[in-house]
Amino acid sequence: MQGGKIMSRVYTTYDLEKYPKVEDIKTYIFECIDDYDDCYDVDELHDALFNVDYYLVGNDECIDFLGDEWWEIQQCTIVYMVDELGYDEPSMYKIISDVEKLVNMYTYLVGGELLRHYFTPHTDKYDTTRENDE
């Protein structure tokens, strides 16, 4: 933060591959997708993968996940929480000060972007072959 204001958004959907740990999150989606055949749209699938079930549980696993990219993951999460979800700063700090909550909020936001990017509306199926050529 600079001057008490949250940094402006750094990434867009078009920069999806630049997000930290995006390949790990993509692999998780590909490995779990068949377990959620009862999800009928991308929002329901997103909720099931990243809200009902958490990506990681336990501080040690979350600290390992963050690794050297802790700062960047934290900044992306702060921007998302404030700009997209409307969190106020005290509520946001409760989440980002807990590594487990930070990791799961971050994977929720990146997982949602990945699902929206790879979801094929005309078939309502997840297209794992789609490339970001747009």
Secondary structure, DSSP 8 states (H G I E B T S, - for coil): -BTTB-------GGGGGGSTTHHHHHHHHHHHGGGGTT--SHHHHHHIIIIIS-S--SHHHHHHHHGGGHHHHHHHHHHHHHHTT---HHHHHHHHTSHHHHHHHHHHHHHHHHHHHHEETTTTEE-TT-----
